[in-house]
Amino acid sequence: GAAMLRGGTAVLRRAASGGGHGQGSAQPLEPSLLRFLVCPLSKRPLRYEEATNELINEELGIAYPIIDGIPNMIPEAARTTQKKPPAEGSKEP
């Protein structure tokens, strides 16, 4: 894991400026990663939701969890976000 050490300074800098919430295992996403991450289903950029520590795909209405600062980008792990009204002809009553 020598490659992980290169990003260590950015982590320290963020901890110093973030006020240190001490959330334990819920590590936030490294901001520099967000530029490279796209949804594996739609290949579109994802939005980081700090409140839930998830990566949101507004288009598909799904959210990928972030575990220990690492996004779980497996489609099966994503939950559906019920923010959008159901589309015409969907299963909703």
Kinemage of the C-alpha trace (Angstrom):
@kinemage 1
@onewidth
@group {chain A} dominant
@subgroup {mainchain}
@vectorlist {calphas} color= white
{ca gly a 1} P 0.000 0.000 0.000
{ca ala a 2} L 2.762 2.502 -0.684
{ca ala a 3} L 0.555 4.201 -3.242
{ca met a 4} L -1.893 5.188 -0.515
{ca leu a 5} L 0.761 7.307 1.222
{ca arg a 6} L 0.883 9.847 -1.588
{ca gly a 7} L -2.579 11.158 -0.759
{ca gly a 8} L -1.804 11.432 2.946
{ca thr a 9} L -1.030 15.139 2.906
{ca ala a 10} L -4.409 15.985 1.397
{ca val a 11} L -6.114 13.991 4.141
{ca leu a 12} L -4.201 15.855 6.842
{ca arg a 13} L -5.002 19.201 5.295
{ca arg a 14} L -8.693 18.372 5.105
{ca ala a 15} L -8.779 17.203 8.710
{ca ala a 16} L -7.195 20.460 9.856
{ca ser a 17} L -9.666 22.637 7.953
{ca gly a 18} L -12.736 20.494 8.562
{ca gly a 19} L -12.820 20.998 12.327
{ca gly a 20} L -12.527 17.253 13.032
{ca his a 21} L -16.059 15.930 13.510
{ca gly a 22} L -14.741 12.546 14.651
{ca gln a 23} L -17.391 10.439 12.933
{ca gly a 24} L -15.431 7.234 13.419
{ca ser a 25} L -15.763 4.824 10.499
{ca ala a 26} L -17.789 7.216 8.314
{ca gln a 27} L -14.837 8.716 6.512
{ca pro a 28} L -15.753 11.298 3.895
{ca leu a 29} L -14.856 10.804 0.270
{ca glu a 30} L -11.516 12.196 -0.889
{ca pro a 31} L -12.630 15.230 -2.958
{ca ser a 32} L -10.011 14.651 -5.669
{ca leu a 33} L -11.575 11.244 -6.410
{ca leu a 34} L -14.882 12.772 -7.409
{ca arg a 35} L -13.465 14.017 -10.732
{ca phe a 36} L -12.722 10.455 -11.816
{ca leu a 37} L -15.791 8.670 -10.526
{ca val a 38} L -18.700 8.046 -12.838
{ca cys a 39} L -21.765 5.884 -12.428
{ca pro a 40} L -20.988 2.378 -13.746
{ca leu a 41} L -24.496 2.198 -15.196
{ca ser a 42} L -24.884 5.554 -16.942
{ca lys a 43} L -21.187 6.603 -17.167
{ca arg a 44} L -22.247 10.051 -15.946
{ca pro a 45} L -20.651 12.074 -13.123
{ca leu a 46} L -21.926 11.520 -9.600
{ca arg a 47} L -22.753 14.083 -6.917
{ca tyr a 48} L -21.299 13.606 -3.450
{ca glu a 49} L -23.935 13.955 -0.716
{ca glu a 50} L -22.111 14.819 2.491
{ca ala a 51} L -25.149 14.376 4.756
{ca thr a 52} L -25.599 10.707 3.875
{ca asn a 53} L -21.999 10.038 2.755
{ca glu a 54} L -23.200 8.709 -0.588
{ca leu a 55} L -22.609 9.284 -4.281
{ca ile a 56} L -25.864 10.277 -5.948
{ca asn a 57} L -26.879 9.678 -9.544
{ca glu a 58} L -29.767 12.121 -9.970
{ca glu a 59} L -30.542 10.825 -13.448
{ca leu a 60} L -31.198 7.235 -12.380
{ca gly a 61} L -32.265 8.117 -8.840
{ca ile a 62} L -29.712 5.869 -7.124
{ca ala a 63} L -27.144 6.380 -4.387
{ca tyr a 64} L -23.900 4.470 -3.880
{ca pro a 65} L -22.703 4.112 -0.259
{ca ile a 66} L -19.205 5.207 0.777
{ca ile a 67} L -17.557 2.841 3.258
{ca asp a 68} L -14.415 4.062 5.036
{ca gly a 69} L -13.911 6.721 2.381
{ca ile a 70} L -14.172 4.219 -0.478
{ca pro a 71} L -17.230 4.368 -2.746
{ca asn a 72} L -19.009 1.042 -3.200
{ca met a 73} L -19.784 1.363 -6.898
{ca ile a 74} L -21.479 -2.002 -7.315
{ca pro a 75} L -24.953 -1.441 -8.794
{ca glu a 76} L -26.385 -4.046 -6.393
{ca ala a 77} L -25.129 -1.974 -3.454
{ca ala a 78} L -26.841 1.191 -4.630
{ca arg a 79} L -30.115 2.212 -3.058
{ca thr a 80} L -32.834 4.009 -4.937
{ca thr a 81} L -33.373 7.605 -3.885
{ca gln a 82} L -37.070 8.390 -3.849
{ca lys a 83} L -36.560 12.086 -4.536
{ca lys a 84} L -38.036 12.107 -8.019
{ca pro a 85} L -41.764 11.569 -8.593
{ca pro a 86} L -42.460 8.147 -10.102
{ca ala a 87} L -42.354 8.028 -13.878
{ca glu a 88} L -45.406 7.331 -15.998
{ca gly a 89} L -46.306 3.652 -15.993
{ca ser a 90} L -44.129 2.745 -13.014
{ca lys a 91} L -45.099 0.288 -10.278
{ca glu a 92} L -46.131 3.087 -7.894
{ca pro a 93} L -49.892 3.337 -7.323
